[in-house]
Amino acid sequence: MGSSHMSKAPASRPTLLASLVVAFAAATVAACATSTTSQEQVGSSSAPIQNGTIDSTHTYAVGIMRSQGRATYSCSGTLIAPNLVLTARHCVAELDQKSSKGVDCKTDYFGATVSASTVSVTTSTTFSDANTAKTWYQASQLLVPSGTAACGTDVALIILSKSIPSTVATPVAPAIDHFLTEYKIYSSYYTAIGYGLTAPDTDTSGTRHIVQNMHIACLRGLSVLDCWANTTTAPSGSGFLETEFIGADGVCSGDSGGGAYEQVSFSAGTPKVVGVAARAGSSNGQCVGSIYERVDHQRDFLISGATQAATLGGYSVPAWTLAPPPSDAGPPSSVPDAEPQAPDGGATAAPKGEIGDPCVDNDDCNSALCAAESAGKPFLCTMDCADDSVCPSGFSCRSGICLAAIEAAPVTTTNTTGCSMADPSKPVPWRGTTCLLVGLALFARARAKRTLV
């Protein structure tokens, strides 16, 4: 897992947080080395958390190995029921990735899952320990959510052929009873655990590492952490959805599928997993940036999988499957003192704006439409249009929305990755696959190329 080092590298597409392990003639997962030439290969997944410490305690954070011919791949995961592991989909499924430069959320899609017979799980601190003690648990079924988009569906469930004894590992609950944006329930800090690399381009895979008190950098729907709301530019067009959150630096190749455990619950000894590591980057010898799939947006999929696993395992469904669904996904009207304050100190919301008024969210506008003209330009209330006659005086119709009239040539719409996607409970009028941002700017700071961990 990573450090707080800030990358100065130019931003580009996120890449998979996985790394291919060099294959040996013998069919073994012991002492696997990470190939320095395969850091950006899809489906690869092996390596620990940068600047983390070895973790021999939290056995619900499991290691995952997958064999493919003479090659072996590794990932991380979380035990959420006696025979059920939560991980990243790219750890157990093929991904049609159009470019070697990284994941494109608009063009890349998941294909079929691999055979369950090629996947196994361990609670051991190291993969070599698991080989010696033969503490590998075989997968019997692999479950994935509906949809095939590379971003937003990068979660999977592994049903094991037999349950892991409670004396070996106690399952933890996924955070599906409340939305992650409910600041009174969840803090913005988390613990990351994984079997990934301790630094890019190193042979340090296969040992469980832990880093605590990592901070969420961007969470859509929580005003003080919303990188759409707190800046005049949108998150990087390289790929980031509302069903995900941006975490701290430090998640490395091989941490794919590893859990983000909400810090307060973790410290209390009742950890809740709120995210699944999906993508990250590397720059100047450091693992930088991280994108997690939000568990709260996978409620139905997780309950369905847990019900199926309980039937196969012969035990009652976990208590977390019985909790009522969260009632509201909307952002809070104010924030507690423990959270960083917005520039206005968390004051009550201003009246809804008219066309041309500043905004940070669609809800800020009477027209329910907030957009930016181009990279670096402020977000303003706007409206749908077919031609200039629909727009108020001083505005012209470009890319289907009213923008301030300018003498220069109009800016053309760019279909970049990472278009903001609406929360299902609060639909907003995104126009098909085209961002309402005519030109997406880079998020907050320059970010390095990201791959699947």
TORFITOR-582050 format. One record per residue (C-alpha): residue in three letters; chain; x, y, z. Coordinates in nm, 2 decimals. Each point is the difference from the previous one (the first is absolute). Layout:
# TORFITOR-582050
ATOM  residu  chaine      c1      c2      c3
ATOM     ALA       A       X       Y       Z
...
This chain:
# TORFITOR-582050
ATOM  residu  chaine      c1      c2      c3
ATOM     MET       A    0.00    0.00    0.00
ATOM     GLY       A    0.11    0.35   -0.08
ATOM     SER       A    0.14    0.30    0.16
ATOM     SER       A   -0.12    0.36   -0.01
ATOM     HIS       A    0.24    0.08   -0.28
ATOM     MET       A   -0.16    0.24   -0.25
ATOM     SER       A    0.06   -0.10   -0.36
ATOM     LYS       A    0.11    0.27   -0.24
ATOM     ALA       A   -0.05   -0.23   -0.30
ATOM     PRO       A   -0.25    0.10   -0.26
ATOM     ALA       A   -0.35   -0.15    0.04
ATOM     SER       A   -0.12   -0.27   -0.23
ATOM     ARG       A   -0.24   -0.29    0.00
ATOM     PRO       A   -0.03   -0.22    0.31
ATOM     THR       A    0.16   -0.34   -0.02
ATOM     LEU       A   -0.07   -0.33    0.16
ATOM     LEU       A    0.13   -0.06    0.35
ATOM     ALA       A    0.13   -0.34   -0.09
ATOM     SER       A    0.33   -0.15   -0.09
ATOM     LEU       A    0.10   -0.32   -0.18
ATOM     VAL       A    0.21   -0.24    0.21
ATOM     VAL       A    0.29   -0.16   -0.19
ATOM     ALA       A   -0.09   -0.36   -0.06
ATOM     PHE       A    0.21   -0.29    0.10
ATOM     ALA       A    0.01   -0.35   -0.15
ATOM     ALA       A   -0.14   -0.15    0.32
ATOM     ALA       A   -0.37    0.08    0.08
ATOM     THR       A    0.07    0.20    0.31
ATOM     VAL       A   -0.09    0.34    0.14
ATOM     ALA       A    0.29    0.02    0.24
ATOM     ALA       A    0.26    0.27   -0.04
ATOM     CYS       A   -0.16    0.14   -0.31
ATOM     ALA       A    0.19    0.30   -0.15
ATOM     THR       A   -0.17    0.30   -0.16
ATOM     SER       A    0.09    0.06   -0.37
ATOM     THR       A    0.12    0.35   -0.05
ATOM     THR       A   -0.12   -0.02   -0.36
ATOM     SER       A   -0.36   -0.09    0.09
ATOM     GLN       A   -0.10    0.27    0.24
ATOM     GLU       A   -0.26    0.13   -0.24
ATOM     GLN       A   -0.14   -0.33   -0.12
ATOM     VAL       A   -0.37   -0.06    0.06
ATOM     GLY       A   -0.09   -0.28    0.23
ATOM     SER       A    0.33    0.00    0.17
ATOM     SER       A   -0.01    0.04    0.37
ATOM     SER       A    0.27   -0.06    0.24
ATOM     ALA       A    0.19    0.21    0.26
ATOM     PRO       A   -0.03    0.20    0.41
ATOM     ILE       A   -0.10    0.34    0.12
ATOM     GLN       A    0.26    0.27   -0.04
ATOM     ASN       A    0.14    0.12    0.34
ATOM     GLY       A   -0.23   -0.25    0.17
ATOM     THR       A    0.09   -0.24    0.28
ATOM     ILE       A   -0.03   -0.37   -0.01
ATOM     ASP       A   -0.34   -0.11    0.13
ATOM     SER       A   -0.03   -0.34    0.16
ATOM     THR       A   -0.32    0.08    0.19
ATOM     HIS       A   -0.28    0.09   -0.23
ATOM     THR       A   -0.07   -0.33   -0.16
ATOM     TYR       A   -0.32    0.11   -0.16
ATOM     ALA       A    0.22    0.19   -0.24
ATOM     VAL       A    0.08   -0.29   -0.23
ATOM     GLY       A    0.25   -0.06   -0.28
ATOM     ILE       A   -0.13   -0.14   -0.34
ATOM     MET       A    0.20   -0.19   -0.26
ATOM     ARG       A   -0.11   -0.10   -0.35
ATOM     SER       A    0.18   -0.23   -0.23
ATOM     GLN       A    0.00    0.04   -0.38
ATOM     GLY       A    0.21   -0.25   -0.18
ATOM     ARG       A    0.35    0.03    0.14
ATOM     ALA       A   -0.07    0.35    0.12
ATOM     THR       A   -0.13    0.09    0.34
ATOM     TYR       A   -0.19    0.32    0.11
ATOM     SER       A   -0.07    0.14    0.34
ATOM     CYS       A   -0.25    0.23    0.16
ATOM     SER       A   -0.15    0.10    0.33
ATOM     GLY       A   -0.35   -0.03    0.15
ATOM     THR       A   -0.22    0.01    0.31
ATOM     LEU       A   -0.18   -0.29    0.16
ATOM     ILE       A   -0.36    0.12    0.05
ATOM     ALA       A   -0.16   -0.34    0.08
ATOM     PRO       A    0.15   -0.34    0.10
ATOM     ASN       A    0.03   -0.11   -0.36
ATOM     LEU       A   -0.03    0.33   -0.19
ATOM     VAL       A    0.28    0.24   -0.10
ATOM     LEU       A   -0.05    0.35   -0.14
ATOM     THR       A    0.26    0.11   -0.26
ATOM     ALA       A    0.05    0.19   -0.33
ATOM     ARG       A   -0.16   -0.14   -0.31
ATOM     HIS       A    0.32    0.04   -0.21
ATOM     CYS       A    0.16   -0.25    0.23
ATOM     VAL       A   -0.23   -0.28   -0.12
ATOM     ALA       A   -0.12    0.12   -0.34
ATOM     GLU       A    0.15    0.10   -0.33
ATOM     LEU       A    0.00    0.37   -0.09
ATOM     ASP       A   -0.02    0.13   -0.36
ATOM     GLN       A    0.24    0.29    0.04
ATOM     LYS       A    0.05    0.21   -0.31
ATOM     SER       A    0.32    0.17    0.10
ATOM     SER       A    0.31   -0.10    0.18
ATOM     LYS       A    0.01    0.35    0.15
ATOM     GLY       A   -0.27   -0.07    0.25
ATOM     VAL       A   -0.36   -0.07    0.06
ATOM     ASP       A   -0.25    0.20   -0.20
ATOM     CYS       A   -0.34    0.01    0.18
ATOM     LYS       A   -0.19    0.06   -0.33
ATOM     THR       A    0.15   -0.26   -0.22
ATOM     ASP       A    0.13   -0.28    0.22
ATOM     TYR       A   -0.22   -0.29    0.10
ATOM     PHE       A    0.01   -0.32    0.20
ATOM     GLY       A   -0.03   -0.33   -0.17
ATOM     ALA       A   -0.06   -0.35    0.13
ATOM     THR       A    0.12   -0.11    0.35
ATOM     VAL       A    0.28   -0.25    0.02
ATOM     SER       A   -0.06   -0.36    0.12
ATOM     ALA       A   -0.06   -0.01    0.38
ATOM     SER       A    0.24   -0.30    0.01
ATOM     THR       A    0.29    0.24   -0.07
ATOM     VAL       A   -0.07    0.22    0.30
ATOM     SER       A    0.09   -0.06    0.36
ATOM     VAL       A    0.01    0.21    0.32
ATOM     THR       A    0.22    0.01    0.31
ATOM     THR       A   -0.02    0.16    0.34
ATOM     SER       A    0.38   -0.05    0.06
ATOM     THR       A    0.22    0.30    0.05
ATOM     THR       A    0.21   -0.09   -0.31
ATOM     PHE       A   -0.06   -0.22   -0.30
ATOM     SER       A    0.31   -0.20    0.08
ATOM     ASP       A   -0.15   -0.08    0.35
ATOM     ALA       A   -0.32   -0.11   -0.17
ATOM     ASN       A    0.20   -0.23   -0.23
ATOM     THR       A    0.19   -0.16    0.29
ATOM     ALA       A   -0.31   -0.04    0.22
ATOM     LYS       A   -0.23   -0.08   -0.29
ATOM     THR       A   -0.25    0.26    0.11
ATOM     TRP       A   -0.15    0.08   -0.34
ATOM     TYR       A   -0.38   -0.01   -0.03
ATOM     GLN       A   -0.13   -0.09   -0.35
ATOM     ALA       A   -0.26    0.21   -0.17
ATOM     SER       A   -0.32   -0.18   -0.12
ATOM     GLN       A   -0.19    0.29   -0.16
ATOM     LEU       A    0.08    0.35   -0.12
ATOM     LEU       A   -0.27    0.27    0.00
ATOM     VAL       A    0.01    0.34   -0.17
ATOM     PRO       A   -0.26    0.28   -0.02
ATOM     SER       A   -0.21    0.08   -0.30
ATOM     GLY       A    0.15    0.23   -0.26
ATOM     THR       A    0.35   -0.03   -0.15
ATOM     ALA       A    0.15    0.35    0.02
ATOM     ALA       A    0.35    0.00    0.12
ATOM     CYS       A   -0.08    0.27    0.26
ATOM     GLY       A   -0.28   -0.02    0.24
ATOM     THR       A   -0.04   -0.38   -0.02
ATOM     ASP       A    0.35   -0.10    0.11
ATOM     VAL       A   -0.11   -0.22    0.29
ATOM     ALA       A   -0.04   -0.37    0.03
ATOM     LEU       A   -0.09   -0.27    0.25
ATOM     ILE       A    0.18   -0.33    0.04
ATOM     ILE       A   -0.20   -0.28    0.15
ATOM     LEU       A    0.24   -0.25    0.16
ATOM     SER       A   -0.04   -0.38   -0.02
ATOM     LYS       A    0.01   -0.01    0.38
ATOM     SER       A   -0.04    0.25    0.28
ATOM     ILE       A    0.30    0.16    0.17
ATOM     PRO       A   -0.03   -0.10    0.38
ATOM     SER       A   -0.08    0.29    0.24
ATOM     THR       A    0.31   -0.10    0.19
ATOM     VAL       A    0.20    0.10   -0.31
ATOM     ALA       A   -0.18    0.31   -0.11
ATOM     THR       A   -0.31    0.19    0.10
ATOM     PRO       A   -0.19    0.16   -0.30
ATOM     VAL       A   -0.06    0.37    0.00
ATOM     ALA       A   -0.31    0.19   -0.12
ATOM     PRO       A   -0.02    0.21   -0.32
ATOM     ALA       A   -0.13    0.35    0.06
ATOM     ILE       A   -0.33   -0.03   -0.18
ATOM     ASP       A   -0.25    0.12    0.27
ATOM     HIS       A    0.11    0.36   -0.03
ATOM     PHE       A    0.15    0.20   -0.29
ATOM     LEU       A    0.36    0.10    0.04
ATOM     THR       A   -0.11    0.36   -0.03
ATOM     GLU       A   -0.17   -0.02    0.34
ATOM     TYR       A    0.26    0.18    0.20
ATOM     LYS       A   -0.17   -0.07    0.34
ATOM     ILE       A    0.05   -0.37   -0.07
ATOM     TYR       A    0.34   -0.02   -0.18
ATOM     SER       A    0.32    0.20    0.03
ATOM     SER       A    0.20    0.10   -0.31
ATOM     TYR       A    0.30   -0.21    0.12
ATOM     TYR       A    0.06   -0.36   -0.07
ATOM     THR       A    0.24   -0.29    0.04
ATOM     ALA       A    0.14   -0.17   -0.31
ATOM     ILE       A    0.12   -0.36    0.00
ATOM     GLY       A    0.14   -0.20   -0.29
ATOM     TYR       A    0.25   -0.24   -0.13
ATOM     GLY       A    0.14    0.23   -0.26
ATOM     LEU       A    0.34    0.16   -0.07
ATOM     THR       A    0.17    0.23    0.25
ATOM     ALA       A    0.13    0.21   -0.29
ATOM     PRO       A   -0.03    0.00   -0.38
ATOM     ASP       A    0.23   -0.23   -0.20
ATOM     THR       A    0.11   -0.20    0.30
ATOM     ASP       A   -0.02   -0.37    0.08
ATOM     THR       A   -0.19    0.04    0.33
ATOM     SER       A   -0.33   -0.18   -0.06
ATOM     GLY       A   -0.19   -0.25    0.20
ATOM     THR       A    0.02    0.14    0.35
ATOM     ARG       A   -0.30    0.16    0.18
ATOM     HIS       A    0.07    0.36    0.09
ATOM     ILE       A   -0.21    0.27    0.17
ATOM     VAL       A   -0.01    0.38    0.01
ATOM     GLN       A   -0.25    0.18    0.23
ATOM     ASN       A   -0.15    0.35    0.01
ATOM     MET       A    0.01    0.05   -0.38
ATOM     HIS       A   -0.23    0.28   -0.11
ATOM     ILE       A   -0.27    0.00   -0.27
ATOM     ALA       A    0.10    0.27   -0.26
ATOM     CYS       A   -0.33    0.02   -0.19
ATOM     LEU       A   -0.34   -0.13    0.08
ATOM     ARG       A   -0.29    0.11   -0.21
ATOM     GLY       A   -0.30    0.11    0.21
ATOM     LEU       A    0.19    0.11    0.31
ATOM     SER       A    0.05    0.37   -0.05
ATOM     VAL       A    0.34    0.05    0.17
ATOM     LEU       A    0.15   -0.30   -0.19
ATOM     ASP       A   -0.18    0.05   -0.33
ATOM     CYS       A    0.26    0.08   -0.26
ATOM     TRP       A   -0.27    0.11   -0.23
ATOM     ALA       A   -0.13    0.25    0.26
ATOM     ASN       A    0.32    0.13    0.16
ATOM     THR       A    0.19    0.09   -0.31
ATOM     THR       A   -0.08    0.19   -0.31
ATOM     THR       A    0.11   -0.30   -0.21
ATOM     ALA       A   -0.13   -0.35   -0.02
ATOM     PRO       A    0.19   -0.32    0.08
ATOM     SER       A    0.24   -0.13   -0.26
ATOM     GLY       A   -0.16   -0.12   -0.32
ATOM     SER       A    0.21   -0.31    0.03
ATOM     GLY       A   -0.27   -0.18    0.18
ATOM     PHE       A   -0.18    0.05    0.33
ATOM     LEU       A   -0.37   -0.07    0.07
ATOM     GLU       A   -0.24    0.10    0.28
ATOM     THR       A   -0.02   -0.36    0.11
ATOM     GLU       A    0.37    0.02    0.08
ATOM     PHE       A    0.22    0.21    0.23
ATOM     ILE       A    0.35    0.12   -0.03
ATOM     GLY       A    0.23   -0.11    0.28
ATOM     ALA       A    0.34    0.08    0.12
ATOM     ASP       A    0.33   -0.08   -0.16
ATOM     GLY       A    0.15   -0.34    0.08
ATOM     VAL       A   -0.21   -0.27   -0.15
ATOM     CYS       A    0.23   -0.20   -0.23
ATOM     SER       A   -0.01   -0.28   -0.26
ATOM     GLY       A   -0.15   -0.31    0.16
ATOM     ASP       A   -0.21    0.19    0.25
ATOM     SER       A   -0.29   -0.05   -0.25
ATOM     GLY       A   -0.32   -0.10    0.18
ATOM     GLY       A    0.14    0.09    0.34
ATOM     GLY       A   -0.23    0.17    0.24
ATOM     ALA       A   -0.03    0.36    0.13
ATOM     TYR       A   -0.12   -0.04    0.35
ATOM     GLU       A   -0.17    0.30    0.16
ATOM     GLN       A    0.25    0.12    0.27
ATOM     VAL       A   -0.24    0.05    0.30
ATOM     SER       A   -0.15   -0.35   -0.04
ATOM     PHE       A    0.34   -0.15   -0.06
ATOM     SER       A    0.15    0.16    0.31
ATOM     ALA       A   -0.30   -0.13    0.20
ATOM     GLY       A    0.07   -0.35   -0.11
ATOM     THR       A   -0.32   -0.03   -0.21
ATOM     PRO       A    0.13    0.10   -0.35
ATOM     LYS       A   -0.23    0.08   -0.28
ATOM     VAL       A    0.13   -0.02   -0.36
ATOM     VAL       A   -0.10    0.31   -0.19
ATOM     GLY       A    0.20   -0.04   -0.32
ATOM     VAL       A    0.18   -0.24   -0.23
ATOM     ALA       A    0.33    0.10   -0.15
ATOM     ALA       A   -0.03    0.03   -0.38
ATOM     ARG       A    0.25    0.23   -0.16
ATOM     ALA       A    0.32    0.20    0.09
ATOM     GLY       A    0.31    0.14   -0.15
ATOM     SER       A    0.38    0.03    0.04
ATOM     SER       A    0.24    0.28   -0.04
ATOM     ASN       A    0.36    0.06    0.09
ATOM     GLY       A    0.03   -0.33    0.19
ATOM     GLN       A   -0.32    0.06    0.20
ATOM     CYS       A   -0.35   -0.14   -0.01
ATOM     VAL       A   -0.23    0.30   -0.04
ATOM     GLY       A   -0.37    0.05   -0.01
ATOM     SER       A   -0.26   -0.27    0.05
ATOM     ILE       A   -0.36   -0.05   -0.11
ATOM     TYR       A   -0.23   -0.23    0.20
ATOM     GLU       A   -0.34   -0.14   -0.10
ATOM     ARG       A   -0.25    0.11    0.26
ATOM     VAL       A   -0.16   -0.30    0.18
ATOM     ASP       A   -0.32    0.20    0.08
ATOM     HIS       A   -0.09    0.00   -0.37
ATOM     GLN       A    0.02   -0.38   -0.02
ATOM     ARG       A   -0.26   -0.09    0.27
ATOM     ASP       A   -0.23   -0.22   -0.21
ATOM     PHE       A    0.29   -0.19   -0.16
ATOM     LEU       A    0.17   -0.07    0.33
ATOM     ILE       A   -0.33   -0.11    0.17
ATOM     SER       A   -0.08   -0.23   -0.29
ATOM     GLY       A    0.35   -0.15    0.01
ATOM     ALA       A    0.00   -0.04    0.38
ATOM     THR       A   -0.34   -0.18   -0.02
ATOM     GLN       A    0.13   -0.24   -0.26
ATOM     ALA       A    0.32   -0.06    0.20
ATOM     ALA       A   -0.20   -0.07    0.32
ATOM     THR       A   -0.21   -0.26   -0.17
ATOM     LEU       A    0.30   -0.18   -0.13
ATOM     GLY       A    0.19    0.03    0.33
ATOM     GLY       A   -0.30   -0.11    0.21
ATOM     TYR       A   -0.01    0.29    0.24
ATOM     SER       A   -0.24    0.29    0.06
ATOM     VAL       A    0.04    0.31   -0.21
ATOM     PRO       A    0.24    0.26    0.16
ATOM     ALA       A   -0.17    0.27    0.21
ATOM     TRP       A    0.11    0.28   -0.23
ATOM     THR       A   -0.22   -0.14   -0.28
ATOM     LEU       A   -0.31    0.07    0.21
ATOM     ALA       A    0.06    0.37    0.07
ATOM     PRO       A   -0.25    0.24   -0.16
ATOM     PRO       A    0.13    0.19   -0.30
ATOM     PRO       A    0.13    0.36    0.05
ATOM     SER       A   -0.27    0.26   -0.03
ATOM     ASP       A    0.19    0.28   -0.16
ATOM     ALA       A    0.31    0.03   -0.22
ATOM     GLY       A    0.00    0.38    0.00
ATOM     PRO       A    0.27    0.22    0.14
ATOM     PRO       A   -0.03    0.14    0.35
ATOM     SER       A   -0.10    0.36    0.05
ATOM     SER       A    0.28    0.05    0.24
ATOM     VAL       A    0.31   -0.18    0.13
ATOM     PRO       A    0.12   -0.08    0.35
ATOM     ASP       A    0.30    0.17    0.15
ATOM     ALA       A    0.21   -0.31   -0.04
ATOM     GLU       A   -0.02    0.03   -0.38
ATOM     PRO       A    0.19    0.26   -0.20
ATOM     GLN       A   -0.22    0.30   -0.07
ATOM     ALA       A   -0.11    0.13   -0.33
ATOM     PRO       A    0.13    0.35   -0.09
ATOM     ASP       A   -0.33    0.15    0.11
ATOM     GLY       A    0.02   -0.19    0.33
ATOM     GLY       A   -0.29   -0.23   -0.09
ATOM     ALA       A   -0.26    0.27   -0.01
ATOM     THR       A   -0.35   -0.07   -0.11
ATOM     ALA       A   -0.05   -0.04   -0.37
ATOM     ALA       A   -0.06    0.31   -0.21
ATOM     PRO       A   -0.32    0.04   -0.20
ATOM     LYS       A    0.00   -0.19   -0.33
ATOM     GLY       A    0.17    0.19   -0.28
ATOM     GLU       A   -0.12    0.12   -0.33
ATOM     ILE       A    0.18   -0.04   -0.34
ATOM     GLY       A    0.35    0.13    0.03
ATOM     ASP       A    0.02   -0.01    0.38
ATOM     PRO       A    0.29   -0.19    0.16
ATOM     CYS       A   -0.08   -0.36    0.11
ATOM     VAL       A    0.17   -0.31    0.12
ATOM     ASP       A   -0.27   -0.25   -0.05
ATOM     ASN       A   -0.32   -0.05   -0.21
ATOM     ASP       A   -0.20    0.06    0.32
ATOM     ASP       A    0.13    0.35    0.02
ATOM     CYS       A   -0.19    0.11   -0.31
ATOM     ASN       A   -0.36    0.05   -0.07
ATOM     SER       A    0.06   -0.16   -0.34
ATOM     ALA       A    0.15   -0.30    0.18
ATOM     LEU       A    0.30    0.03   -0.23
ATOM     CYS       A    0.35    0.11    0.10
ATOM     ALA       A    0.29   -0.01   -0.25
ATOM     ALA       A    0.34    0.15   -0.08
ATOM     GLU       A    0.08    0.15   -0.34
ATOM     SER       A    0.35   -0.14   -0.01
ATOM     ALA       A    0.29   -0.12    0.20
ATOM     GLY       A    0.08    0.25    0.28
ATOM     LYS       A   -0.32    0.20   -0.05
ATOM     PRO       A   -0.25    0.03    0.29
ATOM     PHE       A   -0.31   -0.21    0.02
ATOM     LEU       A   -0.32    0.20   -0.08
ATOM     CYS       A   -0.37   -0.07   -0.01
ATOM     THR       A   -0.12   -0.07   -0.35
ATOM     MET       A   -0.28   -0.17   -0.19
ATOM     ASP       A   -0.07   -0.23   -0.29
ATOM     CYS       A   -0.03    0.16   -0.35
ATOM     ALA       A   -0.04   -0.09   -0.36
ATOM     ASP       A    0.10    0.34   -0.15
ATOM     ASP       A    0.10    0.35    0.11
ATOM     SER       A   -0.37    0.11    0.01
ATOM     VAL       A   -0.06   -0.21    0.31
ATOM     CYS       A    0.28    0.16    0.20
ATOM     PRO       A   -0.03    0.33    0.20
ATOM     SER       A    0.16    0.31   -0.14
ATOM     GLY       A    0.38   -0.02    0.02
ATOM     PHE       A    0.01   -0.38   -0.03
ATOM     SER       A    0.03   -0.22   -0.30
ATOM     CYS       A   -0.08   -0.37   -0.05
ATOM     ARG       A    0.30   -0.22   -0.02
ATOM     SER       A    0.02   -0.38    0.05
ATOM     GLY       A   -0.37    0.00    0.09
ATOM     ILE       A    0.02    0.24    0.29
ATOM     CYS       A    0.00    0.38    0.04
ATOM     LEU       A    0.34    0.15    0.05
ATOM     ALA       A    0.12    0.36    0.03
ATOM     ALA       A    0.03    0.15   -0.35
ATOM     ILE       A    0.36    0.05   -0.11
ATOM     GLU       A    0.16    0.14   -0.31
ATOM     ALA       A    0.26   -0.27   -0.02
ATOM     ALA       A   -0.08   -0.33   -0.17
ATOM     PRO       A   -0.22   -0.22    0.22
ATOM     VAL       A    0.16   -0.27    0.20
ATOM     THR       A   -0.09   -0.35   -0.12
ATOM     THR       A   -0.12   -0.27    0.22
ATOM     THR       A    0.27   -0.25    0.10
ATOM     ASN       A   -0.11   -0.35    0.09
ATOM     THR       A    0.26   -0.06    0.27
ATOM     THR       A   -0.02   -0.27    0.26
ATOM     GLY       A   -0.12    0.06    0.35
ATOM     CYS       A   -0.32    0.17   -0.09
ATOM     SER       A   -0.20    0.05    0.32
ATOM     MET       A   -0.27   -0.26    0.04
ATOM     ALA       A   -0.32    0.07    0.18
ATOM     ASP       A   -0.09   -0.15    0.34
ATOM     PRO       A   -0.30   -0.23   -0.09
ATOM     SER       A   -0.21    0.16    0.27
ATOM     LYS       A    0.07    0.35   -0.13
ATOM     PRO       A    0.01   -0.02   -0.38
ATOM     VAL       A    0.15    0.30   -0.18
ATOM     PRO       A   -0.03    0.06   -0.37
ATOM     TRP       A    0.33   -0.13   -0.14
ATOM     ARG       A   -0.03   -0.02   -0.37
ATOM     GLY       A    0.08   -0.36   -0.09
ATOM     THR       A    0.37   -0.06    0.00
ATOM     THR       A    0.09    0.37   -0.04
ATOM     CYS       A    0.11    0.19    0.31
ATOM     LEU       A   -0.18    0.32    0.06
ATOM     LEU       A    0.35    0.14    0.06
ATOM     VAL       A    0.10    0.12   -0.34
ATOM     GLY       A    0.36   -0.04    0.09
ATOM     LEU       A    0.09   -0.19    0.32
ATOM     ALA       A    0.30    0.14    0.19
ATOM     LEU       A    0.24   -0.20    0.21
ATOM     PHE       A   -0.10   -0.07    0.36
ATOM     ALA       A    0.17    0.20    0.27
ATOM     ARG       A    0.36   -0.11   -0.07
ATOM     ALA       A    0.19   -0.17   -0.28
ATOM     ARG       A   -0.05   -0.38    0.02
ATOM     ALA       A    0.21   -0.28   -0.14
ATOM     LYS       A   -0.12   -0.27   -0.24
ATOM     ARG       A   -0.22   -0.24    0.18
ATOM     THR       A   -0.04   -0.37   -0.04
ATOM     LEU       A   -0.20   -0.28    0.16
ATOM     VAL       A    0.18   -0.08    0.33
